[in-house]
Amino acid sequence: MKGETTKVSVLVSLFNWMQRSKSSAKKRSKFRKFIDTFCDKTDYFTAIRLILPSLDRERGSYGLKESVLATCLIDALGISRDSPDALRLINWRKSGSTGGVNAGNFPLVAAEVLQRRQGMASGGLTIKELNDLLDRLASSENRAEKTDILSTMIQKTNAQEMKWIIMIILKDLKLGISEKSIFLEFHPDAEDLFNVTCDLKLVCEKLRDPNQRHKRQDIEVGKAVRPQLATRVGDATTAWKKLQGKEVVVECKFDGDRIQIHKNGAEIHYYSRNFLDHSEYDHAMSNIIEQNVLIDRCILDGEMLVWDTSMNCFAEFGSNQETAKAARDGFDSDRQLCYIAFDILYVGDTSVIHQSLKERHELLRKVVKPLKGRLDILLPDDGLNTSRPPGEPCWSLIAYDVNDVERFFKETVENRDEGIVLKDLGSRWDPGDRGGKWLKLKPDYIRAGSDLDVLIIGGYYGSGRRGGEVAQFLVGLAEHAAPNAYPRRFFSFCRVGTGLSDDELDAVVTKLKPYFRKYEYPKKGPPSFYQVTNNSKERPDVWVESPEKSIILSITSDIRTIRSEVFAAPYGLRFPRIDRVRYDKPWHECLDMQSFVELVHSSNGTTQKDIEYGGVQDSKPKRMKSSTKREKQNVSVVPNHFVQTDISDIKGETLIFSNMMFYFVNVPPTHSLDSFHKMVVENGGTFSMNLNNSVSHCVAAESKGIKYQAAKLRTDIIHYSWVLDCCLQKKLIHLHPKYFLHLSDSSKKKFQEDIDEFADSYYWDLDTADLKQLLSKIDTSEDSKTVDYYKKKYCPTDRWSRFHGCCIYFYPSMNSLTPDSEVLLGLVLRRLKLEVLMGGGKECKILFHATHLVVLSVPGSDLDFSSLMKSFTTEEKHLLLNKRLHVVGYQWLEDCLKMEEKLPEDGYSMKPRGMEVSAYEECKDDLNIKEASSDMVVAENLSVPYLPDRDEKQEENKAAFINSRTLDSYKSDGKRKRGRPVGQATKKRNMNIKQARRMQTHCKKKPAKIHDDESDTSSSADEKINEGMEVLEDSASSQRDKQVEPKAAEESGQELQFNNEDPGMEKSVRYCSQFGKKLESRHEMQFGNEDPEFKCQIAKNPEKCEAVVDPVHAMLLDMIPSLGIKKNETAQSFVGDDKVPEETNTGLVKKKKVSYKDVASELLKDW
């Protein structure tokens, strides 16, 4: 295979070429040519894992950073650690004579050292051999082994190849091309698949043909997912403009580790944003997650932090690993790991990333039970917000305008948190997306100027816990002083209080407290050496009595570009923060006004340079740099959908849209947005680029997209055809309901007397185009159960309904098959699938939903049921034991097609006779259920009908009733489903006569469960069932010997029942019966009851449940008993129809008397 024999030298040539090339398109083309020429289609992963080493998680970590790698290379080369080359490797960061010209670049420094010891010729190392060596390097545990492997690499490569191998080990190739471009060139769907699986090997194996598109895959529990990312914004105003018109939640950005928690029962993973599993959190957090996350399978997205119980707050960033290690080692500490969940991606067996953030918040509220200091949720009205002390700022809120965002951001910065995140509540969760649905604003993202050294000239008292003490400072800038002189005046500059810890702030206040003087405004003015405006926002509570006694602070912030009116300095600061206290600087070395203004004027040309202050203005014009290069073309950086349409040359034709303002949500592909704007202006109207209160007509082409969903919340939405019709007819057409894509509630009330439920007017005539438009907006979804019922009732013999009600799971047996046999079996499978679909059946991929399991095998194979059971999981084995699932060979389907009718499955069944009884005996002997209280719960769930005499005989009857009920099926859930089980007879009858179906309703409600997979009992039977499979045949054979033939049972009156005196019997039977309930409930949900017209009714006495009988069915069975006789009666029906003695069931069920009038009315109901 060419992939295995490709030399490393070829890959190195590709790397060198891509690194030298400046064109991204050429790099992609070269990469495509390489994988097409030198890589085998069956093994792209071998090469691509070397091209994208940072994404390869199959190999693990090498444990080699530059310093350790340098030591290993020195030992591999066998040189002294005091030699010049060894010192160059060790001190690779340092410049000068030791580091050389490549100082700071370890691979280049290493290549220089290796070049003097390796030849120029390549050693012939192949890509496969390199991968094997790298696998050994990653799995080696000590430095000596790593050194030996590096020595082998050096012997088989030259210096150039070794340089790139070192870069692969450091996982940083610096090729000048992004992983996104490489994924796109490899396959159009590669990035999407990697984002939801984080599995590079899977991407390479599934996407071998770039011309064949891959069906979009959803996320799965246990597979890391790339996180949704937030876009940086510079300030709150910009953020609010980006989310204009949307419902926005603002959250505190916690300074911790972004972690996804994947819970699958007791198996819990902690994936970081780099899709690494942090198992070190397992000891400290797994029990908390298991107990307080109320479902078995889910994915949570959140932040892992450290909670300080002594301080009652979150600890600083960087202490997660230390706290996790302390918990693992059993050390008691005031600090403990705490997980804050702010999103949920997967619930039960369903991905919820396609739902809106608002809906996911509701799911998060139901799934997670908060535990203070260990596990919490971040919601505007729940979780952390409810446990926050009074007076403290909240962690999350719904923002209604930009002022709410500004206020929340200021509180967050003052609380010394990392920043804030703004999220669109209507947005879905997209893996790896940074498209602007989430925005982040941090103090560091505010355009910071240089650190400014300013002098404290006043102070402000704080509130809350800082009440009564100075918590903020008024700082000033010095007047420019003459040479060899100290400044004499200071200009008020800004108010600052954040950035210092409590201890640092207390130290500053303590030093200045003796020199604070209360400001008694307006009785006394400020000290003469302070230049102020006396603005109410500037006025401090105390002054520092003398500048010589004050302290310099180093602050950072964004310099505003407008003249400050609050302070005496010409420019103000936005969100200033104290970087540090400059105790090392004397008071007179603070920043002066002239230097500050010059700093502003030199800052990126964004500030106003024409403001004069105190004569400080550079009178010399800047010298313009001349260039011989041609001028660059003016390219707009504004997105097209924000560019205003040029209407300067548009002339008005009509005034039909006079006094109307239009907003276009989306437009059809046949027209552009500009064409609609010009059309509106030509006819006297105006348009807006944003949906605001001035818009009178909101227009759209289709009911899709985020903009449409946002517009629905505000107003009616009109179809674009109305605009075209008005312009075509040169008149304003009445807005008929047919023109609306969406009607608000108020509009619906207005039109309710004029239109029907499909927006069809009672008074206006329709043409063909109108009718098409109305029909296109009608929801054509039908009740599938009703359709299936009528299809089965009126077309039972038609070819296209032959397999109606069958949901078939195909199991091809591929054991020990030749390639030709596999191809032939695949063709048979494909043909049978099409025949089933043509006959009205369904194919299911999950055994849970199946009614039939069809086994495909080559003729002559010795596949039996016990061998078949070994191919399935424990839960699927329980389903195979259930009587509802027919396990047949594929010959059943072939014969059905040949006879042109659906044949009984009994003659083709692969299950041994008496198999259910054998499985029951295994459960009876082996199962040990610990919770005694579950007996009462299961008995109660069985809904035993009311018996008037509460004596010993009643208890026996009840026990017999339970045994007969529980033998019906193996069920996995403790709740009783609708439908009366088979085997509950009211009187003796022939055992091969099938009863009319009866149904009973619940007599009592049970608490709802959060997830369908929850069970009232443990599942300790899994291992027992596996052990029981080994003796399945023996058990079935012995059971057949013990059974009574139906005819003999009828003559002798002998009936099958279990000994109620066995104390463990009832418990075991109940447990075994629970394995099938989930299948039964799913079956009923998918296919419905046989007749949806008949429903259960509850009798007047709440303790009694009267069984409702299908009158036609019951009457026909009574008149013609042979209709109920089954062909080829098997041991399954024999066991399922087990009887309880006649006296036990006396009075349990009574048939209703049926009149011919009722029969006629039922038969004519559908007509």
N, C-alpha and C positions, 0 to 999 in steps of 0.2 A: 504494500500500500504506500502511495506517495507521501501521505501524511507522516508515516513513521520514519521514512528515510530522508526527509527534508533536513538539510544541515542548518545548524544554528547560524552559520555565516550568511545564509540567505535571509534569515530573519534580521540579522544585524544590518545587512545592506538596506533592507526596508526601513529600519529605524533611522539610519544615517540619512537616507534620502528624505524621509518625512521631516526630520529635524531641520534640514537645510532649506526645504521648500517653504515659500511664504504663502502659497495658495492653498486654501482649505479644500477647494474642489479637487486639485491635483493630488492632495494627500489622500482624500477619500477614494479617488480613482486608483491610486497605487495600492491601497489596502484591498480594494475589490479584486484587482488583478492578482495580488498575492494569494488570497484565499481560494480563488478559482483555479490558479495554476499549481500551487504547492500543497493544498490541503485536500484531504479526502472528505467527501460530503458526509460520510458517516462519523467523522471525528474532527469537526471544527474546533471542539473545545480544547484540544491539545495545543493549538497555536494561539487561540484567542485568550486563553487564560494567561499567556505570557504578554500579550498586548495590553490587556486590562488587568494587571495583577492586583490592583486595589479592590476589584470586585469579586475576586476568586475566594470563596469561602470553603472550598473542598479541602484545601491544603492546610489551612490554619496559620498560626503565627510562627515566624521563624525565631523570634526572640533575639533578633540582631538589629540593634540600632547602630549609628555610626561609630560610637566609642567602642562597643563590644566587637563590632565587625572589624575595626582597625586592629584590635589586639589579636583576633583570630587570623587575620591576613598576615600579620607579622610572624606568628607562629607557623602558619602554613608555608611561608616563604623561607623560614629558618634563618631569619636575620636577628641581630641583637637589638634589644629594645632601646639601646643607647645610640644606635647608628642614626645617621642623618635621615635616611628613608623612613625608619621607624618613627622618628620624631615628627616627620612631616605627616605621617598617617595619624598619629596621636593628636597633634596640634593642627589639624586640617582647617580649623576655623581662623587661625591666626595668619595675618599677612606678614610681609617682610621676607627676610631671607629663609626663614623656616617654612613658611606656607607656600611661597612662590606665587605665580600669577593666578593660579587656580584656587587660591585660598577661599574657603567657604563652600566649595563644591567637592564633596567627598569622592564621588565616582571619578572625577577628573584627576584629583590628587592621587587616588589609587591607581589609575591608568598610567600616570607618569612613573610611579614606583614600579609597577608590573612590567612596563615597557622595557626596562633595563634588564629584566630577568626572564622574559618570555620571547620566543621567536615571533617573527612577523607572520609566518604561515599558520593557517588554521589547523587545529588538531582533529578535525572531522567529527566533532560532537554533533549528534542529531538532536532534533527537538524532543523526541521521545526520551532519549538518554538524559537530556537536561531536566525534563520533568521528573524523571525517576530520582535524579540527584537532589532536586529541590524537595521532593517528598521526603527523602531521607533526612535532609537538613531540617525540615519542619518537625519531624518526629523525634529527632535526636534530643536527648535530655541534658547532656553535659557539653562543656566547651571543647573537650578533646575530640569528641565525635564530630562536632561541627567543623573543627579545624581540619580533620582528615578529609571530610567531604569537600571543603574548599580547596584543599591541596589537589584532590582528584580533578576538580574543575580547572585549576590552573594548568595542570599537565595536558589537558585536552583542548585548551583554547589559546588564543593569543590575547594581547592586552586590550584590543578593541572589543572583542567578544566579551572579555571579562568585565569591562566597564559596563556594558549593558546588562550583564547578569547581576552585577552589584545593584544597578538601578531597579532591576526586577525584585531583588531581595528587599530593597528599601521601599518598593511599591510606588515609585515615582519616576516615570519615564521621561517626562517633559518633552513630549512629541509635538506640542503645539496644536493638538486636535482634541476636542472634547469627546468624552465617552458617548455623548448624545449623537455626535456625527458618526462615530464608528458603529453604533447600534443602527442608525438609519441606513448606512451603507450596507450593513450585513443583512438586514431585513426590515421592512417598514413597520412591523409589529414588535420588533425586538425590545425597544425601550418600554413599551406598555407591559409586555409580559414580565420583564425584569422588575418593573416597579411593584408588581403585585406578588412576585415570588422571591425576589432577591436571590435567584439561583441562576448563575451564569451557565452552568452545565445544562440545566433544563432548557434554557433559551437556545443553546447551540444544538441540542438534540431535537427539539420540536420544530425549529424554523430552519430547515435545511434548504428549502427552495424559496428564494426571494420573490418568486412570481406567484406563489400560493399564499394567500392571506390566511391568517390564523384567527379563529374565533376568539373574541375578547374573553379573557379569563378573569374570574373574580378572585377575591382574596380568600384565604383559607386559614383556619386556626392551626398554629404550629409552624407556619411559614412566615418569615419576616416580611413586612411590607414597608416600602419607602414612605416616610411620613409626608403629610401635607405640610407645605412650607409657607411662610409669610413673607410678603414683599416689604422691603424697607421704604419708609417714607420720611421726609424731612421734618414735617410738623403736622399738627392736628388738622389744620385747615386743608392741607393737601390730602390727608387721609379721608376727611369727610367728603371732599369733592369726588374722590374715587368711588365712594360708596353712596353717592347721592341718590335718594329715593328708595333706598333699601332699609330693611329693619336691621339695626346694628347692635351687637353686643360688644362691650368693651371689657377686657379681662386683664388682670395683672399678669405680667410676664415673669414667671418664677425663675430664679437663678439656680437651676438644678440640672439633672440629667433627663433628657427627653427619652422616655421609656414606653414601649408598647408591651402590655401584659397579655399574653396568650394563655387562656385557661381552658384546658381540656380535661375535665374531671379533676383528678389529683395531680395531673401533669401541668406544670406552670412554667412558662418561659418569660424572660425579661429581655426584649430586643431593644438595642439602642438605635439611634438614627443612622448608624453605619451598619445596621443589621447584624450586630454581634450579640450573642446570647450571654447576658451577665448573670451567670449562675451564682455569683457571690451574694446576690440578694435573696437567694432561695431560703436560707436558714432564717433570716430575720423577717421575711414577708409572706412566705407561702401559706402558713397557717392563718394569717390575717386575711389573705385573699380568699382562701378556701371557705372560711367561715362567714365572710361578709359580702362576698359576691354571690348572689342568690341563684345563679344558674350554672350549669355544668360547663357550657361552652360559650366563650365570648372573647373578644379582643377589646381591650381598653387602651386609650391613648392619653398620656398624661406626663407628669413630671415627678421624678423621684427626688425627694428633699430630705433634710434632717431636721427633726423637731426637737428643740431644747425644752425639756419639761421644767427645768428650774427657772428659765427666763420666760417661758410661755410664748415662744416665738420660734420662727425658723432660723436655723443656724446659717452661717456664711457658706458660700459655695466652696466645694473642694473637700468636704468632710464626709462624703457618701461612702467612699471605700473604707475609710478608717472606722466609721460607725458599723458598716457591714462586717468588717473583720472582728470588731469587738463583740458583736452579737454571735458570730460564729464560734469565737473562742470562749463564750460564756461569761464575759466581763460585764458587771453592772455599770451602767452609765446613765447620766441625765439626758443623753442624746439617743434618739431612736429614729430609724428610717420611717418616712411617711410618704405615701403615694397620693398625689392629687390627680384625679381623673377628670379631664375636661372634655372628653369625647368617647364615643363607643362606636366600633366599626363592625362588630359581628355579634349576633345574639342567637343563641340556640344553634340552629342549622342554617341560618340565613345571614347573608351579608347585608348590612344596612347603610353602606357608604353612598348608595344612590338616594337615600332619603335626605331631607333638609336637615340643617343643623338644629333647628327648633324641634323637629321630631326626634332627633337623636338625643337631645337633652332630656326629653321625656322618658325615653328608654333608659338613659343613664340613671335617672332618678329612681326608676323601678328596680333596676338590677343591682345597684350598689347600696349597701347599708353603711352610712358613715360611722367611723370610729375615730374620735378626736385624737389627733396626734399620730395616727397610724394610717388611716385610709379615709379620704374625703373626696367630695366632688365639687367642681367649680361651676356653679350655676347662679344666675342673677338673684334667684329667690329661694335658694336652698343651699345645703352643704356648708361650705366655709363661711358664707355670709351670715348664716343664722347663728353661728357660734362666735362671731366676732364681738369683742367687748363693746359696750355702748360708747359712742363718741369716736371710735376708731374708724378710719375710712374703709369702705367695702372692697372686696376682692373682685367683684364683677357687677356690671349694671347694664341696663338697656339705655342706649344714648339716643336722644331725640334731636339734638342739634350739636353744633361744633363746640358750644360752650360747655356742654356736658363732657365732651372729650377732653377739652383743655383743663377743666377742673379735675377730672379723674387723673390725668397725666401729672398734674402738679402735685396732687396728693400722693401719687405713687413715687414720684421723685423724692418728695420730702420724707417718705417712709424708707428711703434708701433701697427700693426694689429695682429690678433690672429695667423695667419699662412696661409698656402696655401692648396689647394685641387687639385689633379691631376685626370682627368677623361678621360676614353677611349671614344672618340667620336663615336665609333661604337657600344657601349654597349647599352643594353636595361635597363629599370628601373625595378628593382626587389624589391618588398616590404620587408623590414626587412633584406635585404641581406647585408652581409659584406664580399663579396667574392673577393675583390681585383680589381674590376672595377673602384672604386673610392679609392684614397689614400690621406691621410692627413698628412701634415708635419707641426709641430709647434715647436717653440723654446723649449718648455718644453719637447718635445719628443727627442730632441738631448740629448744624455747621459750626464746628468749634473753631474759635480763633486761637491765638497764642495764649499761653498762660499769662495772666495779668497780675502783677504784684501791686496790691492796693492796700491802703491804710484804713484801719478801723477808726471811724470818727464818732459813731453813735451806736445805740442799741435799742432793741424792741423786746418787750416782754412776751413770753410765750403763753400758750393756753394748754389745757389738759394737764398732762403729767409735767409739763414745763412751765406751768402757771406760776407767776410770782418771780420768775428768774428770766434773765436775758437769754433769748433763744435765737435771735437773729441780729445781724449787724448792718449798720449803714456804713458803707465804705466810700473812700474818696480818692481822687487823683490830685497830685501835687501841681502847683503852678511851676512853670519852667523857671528854674533858679539861675542866678548869675554864676559865673565860674567861681569855684572855691567858696560858695555860699549855700546855706540850707534854704529850702523852700519856706515861704512865709504864709501861703494860703493853700487851702485844699478845697476842691470842688466835689460836691456830692455826686456820686456816680451810680450806685445801685444798692439794692437791699438783698442780702444773701444770708442763708441759714442752713442749707443742706450740704451734705458732703462729709461732715465730721461725725465721728462716733460720739456717744454720750460722754465718754471719758475725755475725749479731746475737747469737746465743747465746754465741759466743766472746768478744764484746766485753763482755757482762754479766759472764761468769765471770772475765774478766781484771781487771775493775774491783773485783770482790768477793774475789778470791783472797787478797789480803793479810789479809783480815779473817775468813776461814774458820777455825773451830776444830773439831777432831774431837770427835765426841760419843762419849765413852767410857762407854756404858751397860753395867752399872748402877753402875760405880764413881763416876761423877759424874752429877749431875742437870743439867737444862737451865739456862740462865741465868735469873736470878730475874725478869727483866722479860718472860719469855715464859710465857704460860698454856697448858699442853698437857695431853693425856690420857695420854701415854706408851703409847698403843696401838701395837702392833707395825707397823701399817700407816701410822701417823703418824710414827714415829721416824726422824729424818733422819740422814744420815751426818756432816754438818757443820752447825754453827750459825754464824750471823753474830754476831760477838762483841759488836756494839753496834748498836742501831737507827739511831744517827746516821750510821753508815757505809754503810747499805743503800740500795737503789734501789726505786722504786715501779714496779709493773707494772700495766697496764690489762688486765683479763681480762674475758671474756664467757662465759656458760654458762647452764644452766638451774638455778634454785634449787630444791632438793628440798623437798618438803612434809612430810618427817618429820624428827624430831630426829636430828642427827648424833651417832653414838657414837664415831667415829674421831677427830674434831677437836673442839677446845674451843668453836667457834662453834655456835650452836643449829641452824643449817641447813647442809647440805652442798651441794656443787656436783656436777653431773653433766657429764662431758666438758668440763671447763674448758679454755679456749684463751687464749693470750696474744695480745691484739690489738696492743699496741705497748708499748715501754719509755718511761716518763715521766721522762726525764732533766730535764725542765723543772720538775718538782715536787719540793720538799724532802720529806724523810722524814716529817715530822709532819703533812703534809696528806693522808695516806692515809685511806681510809674508816674511820669509827669504828663500833662495834658498835650504838649506838643508831640511827644513820642506816640501817644495814643492816637491822635488824629492822623499822623503819618501811617500808622499801622492800618487804620481803617481805609485810607486811600489806596493802599497797596494790596488790598485783599481781593484778588480775582476780578477787579473791575466791577463789582456788583454793588458797591456802596456809592452814595451820592458824593461826588467829588467837587461839587460846586458850592458846598456850604462853607462859609467863612466863619472862623471862630477866633477872636482875639488876634487877628492878623496872621493866623497860622494857615497859610495856603501856599502851595508850591506854585510860584509865578512862572517857572520855566516849563514850557510845554514839553511833553515827552517826545523824544526823537523816534520817528517811525522807522521801523526796520524795513529796508528795501529788499526785494527779492526778485530774482530773475525767473523764478518759477511762475507758471501760469496760475491765475487765480482759480481757487477751487469753486466748483459749482455750488450754488446755494441749495442745500438740501434741507427740507423741513424735517424736524424731529417730532412733530406733532402727529399722532395717529390719524389716519384718513377719516375715521368716523367722528373725530372732533373738529375737523377743518370745516369752517363755515363755507357754504356754497356761495360762489361769486354770482351775484344777481345784478351787477352794475349795468349790464346791457339788456336787461329784461324789460320789455315794454308791456304794459297792461292791455289786455284785450277785453275782459269783462270784469264785472264787480260781483260775481255770484258768491265769492268767498269773503266778501267785505265783513270786517269786524270779527273774523275768525282766525284763530291761531292753531296750527296743526303741529302735532308731534308724531313722527313715524317710528314705530317700535321696530319694525322690520319691513322689508320690501320684497316683492317677488323677484326671481332671478332674471326675468325679462326686462326689468326696469332697474335703474340706479336710484339711489337716494337723491342725487342732484336733480335728476329729471322730475321727481315728484316735487321737490322744493321749487323748481322753476315753474312747474305747472300751477302750483298754488299761488305764486306771486303773479303770474300772468293773469290770473282770474281774481285779483284783488285781495288775496289773503296773505298771511304771514306764517312763518314757521319758527319753531324753537328746536334747539339741539338737545334740550333737556326737558324732562317732564316736570313742569312746575304748575303753580296755581293759575297762571295766565293761559295755559293751554285749554282750548275749548273742544278740540276734536283730536282724539287719540286713534291713530290708524295703524293697522298691521296687516300682513299678508298671511301669516300662519300663527297658530296658537302654540308657539314653542319658544324656548329660551328664557333666560333669567330676566331680561328686560320686559318680556311679556308678562311674566309672573308678577313683577313689580308693578306694572301698569294696571293689572287686574285689581290690585288692592286699592287703587285710587279712583278709577273712573270706568265708563263704558269704553269698549274697544270696537272700532268700526272696520269692516273689511275694505281693503283698498279699492275694490271694484266700484264702490260708491263715488270715490273721487274721480275715477276714470269715466264713469257714466255721466257725472255732472259736467265734466269738461267736454265730453263728446256731444252732449245735447245742448251745451251752452246755457244751462239753467240749473237752479238748485233743486235737486230731486228730494222729495220727501224721504226721510230716514225710516224706511220700513224695517220691521224686525229682522227681515231676511238679511239685511246688511250688517248686522251685529255679530261679531265673533264672541263677544262677552257682554252680558248685561249685568249691571250691578243690582243689588236687591231692590233699591228704590225704583229702578227702571222696570224691573219685573212686575212690581206692584202696579206701575202705571200702565203696562201693556197687558195685564192679565185678562182684561175683558175683550181684547182685540186679537189675541193670538192663542194658539194651542200650545201644548207642551213642546212641540217641535218648531216653534216660532213661525208657524204657518198662519197667515192672517185669515180671519173669518170673512173679511169684506173685500180684500184685494184679489184680483185674478192673477194666476200664475202662468208664466210661459215655460218653455222647456228649460231655459237657462236657470230660471228661478227654482224649478223643481230639482234640477241637478244640484244646485247649491244647498238646498234644504236637506236633500238626502245625504250629501257629503258630511253634514254636521250631525246626523243622527247616530247615536250609539247603537251599533248593530250587534252588540254582544247579547247572547241568549243564555237562558238557564240550561246548562249542559245536561243536568239530571233530567229535566223535562224532555229535552230532545231525545236523550237515550231511551227514556221510557216509551215514548210514542213510536220510536224506531223499532223497539223490540216488540211492541204490541201489534203493530200493523204490518211490519215487514220482516217477520221472523225467518222466512224461508228464502228471501232474496239473497243473491250471491254477495251483495255488498253489506249484508248484515249477518253473515254466517258466524262470524266470531264476535258478534256484539257482546259487550260486557267482559271480554277477555283482555286481561293485561298480562302480556307474556314476557317473561325474562328468559332470554336465550343463553344457554350455557354450552359453548363448544368445548369438547374434550380434546385437548391438543397433546395429550401425553404420548410420547414415543411415536410421533407421526413423521413420515417422510415429507420433504418439501412439496411433492406433488399432491400428497394426501391433504396437506394443509390448504393448498390452493383450492382443491375440489370441495373441501369442507366449507371454506369461505364462500364459494359460489352457492352452495346449498343454503347456507345461512342467509345470504343476501336475498335469494329467491323466496325463502320462507317468510322473511320479514315483509317483503312486498306483498305476498299473498295475504298475510295477516292484516296489513293495512287496508288492502283492497276489500277484505271481508268485514271491515268495521271494527277490527280489534286494535289494540294498542301495544306498542313495544315499550317496556320500561327498563331503565338502566339500574334501578334500585330494587333489590329483592323485596324490600319492605312494602312496595305498592303492588306486587305481582299477585295474580290469581293462578297463574300457571308457570311452572318452571319446565322448560323444554330442553332436554339434553340432546345435543348433537354429537354423534360419535360415528366412526367408520365401522362398516360391517365387520363382525368378527371380534370386536373389542369386548373385553370382559369387565366393563365398567358396571359396578353394582351400586346400590344405595349407600352402603357403608363407605365405599371408596369415594363416592360423591360427597358425603358429609365432611370428609377430611379437607376438601377444597374450600370450605367456607369458614367464616369467623364464628365465634361462640354465639353472638347474637343472631346471626343468620341461621345457625343450626336450630335455634329455638323456633324460627319461622318455618323451617322445613318440617318440623314436627307438627305444625298446626294443620288441622284438617282442611282449612280453607284453601291451602296451597296445594294444587295438584302437581305432582312431580311425574312427568311422563317423558317417554322417548319421542324423538321427532317423527316416528312412524305414525303417531296419532294425528299430527298435522297432515301428513301425506295421505292417510286414509280419509280424513275429513274432506280434503280437496278431491279425492277420487270419487267418494260417495256423494259429493256436493251437499253435505250437511254436517253439522257439528255432532260428532259421535260422543257417547259417554266416555269419560276418562278412566273409569274403573278398570277396563280391560287392558289399559296401557300403563297403568300406574307402576312406578319403580319402587314404591314403598312396600316393604314386606307386610304380609297380613299380620294384624295385631301389633303393629309397630308402636301405636300410641300407648297401648297397655304396657308394653315392654319398657318404654321410656318412663311411664308413670312408676313402674316398680323400681326402676333405678333411682328415681327421685325419692320414693318413699323410704328406701333403705339408706340413702346417703345424705339427704339434706338434713341440716340441723339449724332451725331458725331460732335465734336467741330471744327475740322480743315476744313475750307471751301476750302482751296487750294487743298485738296485731290480729290475734284470733277474733276478738270482738269486732275489730274494724272491718276485717274482710267479711265476716258473717253479716255485719250491718250493711255493707255495700251490696250484698247479694239481694237485698230487698225481699226477704221472705214474706209471702202474703200473710195477712192477719189470721190467726187461729184463735177461736173464742175461748177454749179451755186451756188454761195454763197449768197443765199437769205434766207428769213424767212422760206421758205419751206424746204430748205436744213437743217436748224437747227432742224425743227420738225422731218424730216426724221432721222437725227442723233440721236435725243433723243429716237425716237421709236426703232431705231436699238440697242441702248444701253440697253433699257428695255428688249427687246427680248433676247439679249445676256446674260444678267445677271440673267435671270430666269433659265438658264440652270442648274446651280449647285451652292451649297453653297461652297465658296472658301475661304481659309484662307490666301492667299498671294496676294500681289498687282500686281505681274507680270503675264502677260498673257502667258499661255502655248501653245504649238503647238496643232493644231486640231481645226476644226471649230465646234462650239457648235451646239447642236440640236436646232431646232426651228427657223432657219434662212432661210426661204423659199424664192424662187424667184417669185413664182406665186401661185395662189390659186389652191388647190388640195384637194383631200379627206384626211381628217385628220388622218385616220388610215392606210394610205399608207406611208411607211418609205422611206425617201430620201436616195439616194446613198451618201455614206460618202464623204465629201469634206474636204480639209485641206488648211489652209492659213499660210503663213510664216510671221514672224515679219517684220514690215516695219521700225522699229526703234529700236536701241539698248538702253538698260537700264543699269545703273551702277550695277556692280556685288556686291552681298552682301557676307559678310563673313560667314554667317550662314543661312541655309535654313529656320529656324524658324523666322527670322526677318520679320516684316510686315510693310507696309506703313501706316497702320491705327491702331488705338487702338483697344483693344478687350473688349470694354465696354459692349458687348452683352451677356457675359457669364451669368450674373444674370438674364437677360431678358429671355434667352432661358429656364433657370430653372423654372422661373415663368410661362412661356408659356406652360410647360409640363402639368401643372395642368388643363388647359382648352383645352388640345389638342383635345379631342374627340368632345367637343362642337364646336370648330372652324372647325374641319373637316366636321362635320354634316352640319353646316350652309353653308360651302363652297360648298358642293355637291348640295345644293338647288339652289345655284346661277349659277352653271355651265350649259352650253348648251350642249345637247347631240350631238355627232359627226354628226349624220345624219341630224338633224335639222339644225345644223350650216352650213352644206354643202348646204342644200336647200335654206336657207335664206341668205346665204353669210355672216352671222354674224361671227365675229372673236373676240378672246379674246385679249385684250390689256389693259394697265394701263393708267390711266389719267395722261397725261404729265403736266397738269396744277398744279398738287400737287407739291409744291416746295420741300418737304422732301422725295418724293417718290423715285426719282432717286438715291439720296444719300443712303437711306436705302437699296434699292435693291442692290446697289453696295456693301455695307458692308456685307449684307447677302451672296452674291455670293462668297465672298472671303473665306468662310469656307471650300469649297470643292476643291480649286485649288491644295492644297498640295496632297490630295488623288489622284487627276487625274494625277498629274505629277509623283507620285510614281508608279501608276498603269502602266503608259506608259513606265517608266524605267524598271519595272519588267517584263511585258508581251509584250511590244512593240506594234506597230500598227498592225492592222489586216493583212496588206500586206506590208512587208518591201521593196518591189520592187518599190513602188510608193512613190515619194518624192515631197515636195513642191518646186516650182520654183518661182523666183521673176521676174516679168515682166520688160521690158526695162524701163518703166516709174517708177522711184523710189517711187512715191506717190501711185502707184496702186499695188495691190496684186491679181494676177490671181489665182483662185482656180483650182487645178488640180484634175480631176475626174477620178476615176477608170473606164476605158472605158468599160470593160466587164460588170461590175456591172450596170453601167448606161444604157447600151444598153439593157440588160436583163430586167431591170425594165421598160424601155419604151415599150419593145415588149410584156412582160407578166406582167402587173401591179399586178396580184394577188400574185406574189412572195414577195411583200413587205408588205402584209397584216399580221398584228400580230393577234395571237389568244388571246382571253381574254384581249382585250385592257383595260387598267386601267386608273385611273385618273392621274397616273404619266406620261404616254406617252401623255395624253391629255394636261397636263400643259406644258410638255417639248416641244411639237410641236406647241406652241402658234405662231400665224402668225402676221405679220406686214401687213398693207394694201398694196395692189398691187402697188399703185403709190409710196409708200415709198421705196420699194426695186427695183424699176425699174433700170435696168442696173447694179445692184450690182454684180451679178454672171452670167457668160455665160458658157453654156456647150460647150465643144469642139466637133466638128464633128468627128465621129469615123468611119473609114473604116473597111471593113472585113479583109483587109490585116493586119491592126494594131491588130485586135482581134486575128487573127491567130498567129501573131508573139508573142503576149503576152502569148497565150496558150502554145506555143512551146518553150518559153524561158527556162524553167526549164529542158527541155529534150535535 
